Amino acid sequence: MSSAAPAGSSAPPVRVLLVEDDELMRRSFTVALERYGYEMKAAADGLEGLETFRDERFDLLILDVMLPGLDGIGLCRRVRETSLVPVLMMSARGDGLDVVAGLEAGADDYVVKPVDTYVLVARIRSLLRRATYPPAPEPGQAAGDRPHAEGEVLAFGDLSIDTAGMEVFVSGSPVALTPTELKLLLQFAAHPGVVLERHTLLRDVWEYGWDGDSRVVDLCVQRLRRKLGRERIETVRGFGYKLRR
């Protein structure tokens, strides 16, 4: 079984804050994720979760949508006021509006309850990889031939991307992006002017190995447009999106 901090590694364990009001689920998720090597902290409501988040350092948050006091969507918004920490939302089955609201609030991904532990761990690992994302070569492409090699600054009009520092600027001013937003932007920047289909983005950014919910792509693109300018990413109806050169 893989762990968050492999044996012999000097890296500290990944710290996860779980905010879930159902006591049985809270205990079950906590025990299961601890078995994978994650250092868990749990809160039973949104206000407790917010206070815990402000008092301690966490590498990832898992937030249930339906929480007493302050719901998961409101909690995600409060977190995004000060932090770009990866956020995974949990939604009740069939609650499409909750999914959309959570993603609009700044969540990076979501899972639908009930969720198997292996699925939850897969989503966590994907989020953590995005948080330390190094641009990867295309299949069959040498590292030195990458579209955005180490240290390169990519420029698209007034948009510039420092691929070494993982920083983004618009008209010289820094723009704060979540790890998922940054990885999505880097995918577009690697293929400027090329239409990228939603299922391709789900595979390459969210690492879905199956048919995922394309709403996560659409809403993340919307968030990028708000931060970078609406004209920056063009919709190609029936196909997907492309970054304007």
N, C-alpha and C positions, 0 to 999 in steps of 0.2 A: 504493500500500500504506500503510495507516495505521500509525502508530508510537505508542509509548507517550509520547513527548515530541515533539509536532508541531514542525515547523520554525518558528523565530521565537519559540517559547515559552521563557520563562525557567524553567519548571518543570523540576526535575531528573528524569532518567529513572527509571522504576519499577525498583526492585531486586528481583530474583527469585532465591530460593535453590532450586535443583533438587537433590534427593537421589535418585539412581538408580544402582544398582550395575552395570547393563549398560553397558559402555563405549561401544558403538556408539549406543545410544539416548541416552545422556548427551550425547555429542557432537552427535548429530543434533538433539535438542531445543534444545540451547544455541545452535547456529548458527541454527536456524530462528527462535527467539524473539529473538535479537539482530537479525535482519533486520527485525523489527517494532519495534525501538527499545528493547527491554528490556535492562537491564543485568544480565547473568547471572553467577551464581556457582554452581558445581557441587560436589557431594560424592559420594563413592562408597559410603559406608555411613552407618548411622544415627548412630554415635558421632561421626564426622567432621562430619556434618550438624548435630548438636546443638552441638558446639564452635564451628562456624562461625556458627551462629545466635546464640550467646551473645556472640561477639566482634564482630559487625557488625550493622548495621541493615538490615532487609529489609521490603519492602512486601507480599510474598506468598511463600508456600512451596508448592512442588510436591513431594510425597513419594510415592515408590513404596511399596507395601505390603510387598513382600518385599525386605528389606534384611539384609545380614549385620551381626552385632554387636547392633544395636538396630533392630528392625523399624520400619516406618513408623507403625504404630499406637502403639507405645511412644514413638516420637519425637514424634508428635502430642500424646500425653498430657503429655510433658515440656514441650513448647512451651506448652501451655495452662495450665500451672502459673503462668506469668509473663506470657503475652502473648495478645492477642486478634487477632493478625495473621491475615489470611485464609489458609486452608489448603485446597489442592486435592490430593486423593488420587488415585493411579493404581493401578488394580487389573487383574489378569490377567482375561481374558475368562471369564465364567461363575463367577467367585469371589464368589458372593453373600455368603458369611459375612465375607469380607474387607471388602466394601463396608459392611456393617452395622457391623462392629467399628470401621472407620475413622470413620464418622459418629458413632458413640457416643463415640469418643475425643475428638470436638470438631472434626472436619473440617467444612468448609462445603459441599463438593461433591466429586464424584469423576468421573473419566473412565475408560473401559475401554480397555486396550491390546489391539491396536495402535490408536492414535488419530491422526487426520489433524491437521496443524498448524492448519488453520482452525478445527477444533472446539476444540482446546486454547486457541487465542487467544480464541475466543468465551467460553469458560468463565472465562479469566483476566479479560477485560474486565468480565464480569458481576460477578465477585467484587470487583474494584476499584471498580466503581460502588456496590456495597453498602457498601464501606468508607467512602465519602464520600456516603452516601445523603441527598438532600434529599427530603422528602415531596413527591410529585407530585400534581397535580390529577387528578381523575377526567376521563375523556374528555368534552369539551364543557363542562367546568366551569372557571370563571375562577379564577385563582390565589387571589384573595381569598376565594373560597367553599370553599376546601379544608377537609376535616374536621378537620385539625390545622394551623392556620395558624401562621406563624412566631411564636415566642415563647409559644405556648400551652402550658399545663400540663394534660394530660389526667389525670383521676382516675377510678379504678374501685375503689371500696372503699379498701383500704390500698395499692393499686398506683397510682403516679403516674408520668407520662411527660413529661419536659421536652423538647418537640419542637425547641426552639432549641438547647439544649445537648446534645441527644441523650443524655440521662441518664435512668435508670430507678431508681425507689425503691420499696421495699416496707417499709411501716411506718416510713418516714423513712430507712431505711438504703439506701445505693446498692447496685445490683446490676450486676455486670459482664456484659455481653452481647457476643457476637461480632457483627460487622456483619450476618451473615445472621440471627442470632437477633433483632437489633434491627429489621431490616426486616420480618421475619415478624410481630413484635409490633405494629409500626406498621400493618401491613395489618389485623390484627385490630382494633386500636384505631380505625381509620377506619370500621369497620363493626361496632360493638359489638352483640352479640345476633343478628347475622346469620350464618348458616351459610356458610362459605367452602369450596368443594369443593377437593379436592387438586389437580386439574388447573388450577384458577384460581390457586392459590398457586404451583404450579410455574411458571406463566406470569408472574405478577406479581412474585414474589420471586426465583426462580432464573432467570427469563427464558428458559425452555425454549420454543423455537418449535415443538417437536414433542412427542410423547408421551414424557414423562420418567418416571423411576423414582419412584413415590410414597413409597418408603422414606425419601427425603431429607426429605420433609415430616414424616412420622410421627416420625422420630428427632429432628428439630429441635424439634418440638412437645414431645417427651419431655424434651429438655434445658431448654426454657423452663419446663415444669412443675416440674422439679427446682429451678429458680432462683426462680420466682415463686409456687409453691404449686400442688399438683396440681389443686385445684378451680378454678383460674383459667380454664383453657381446657377447654371441654367437648367431648367426642366425640359426634357425631351419627352413629350407625352407618349405613353405606351412603351417606353424603353427604360429611362432612368434619368441620370444627371450627368452634367459635364462642367468642368472648370473652364471658364473663359480665359483664353490666353491673354 
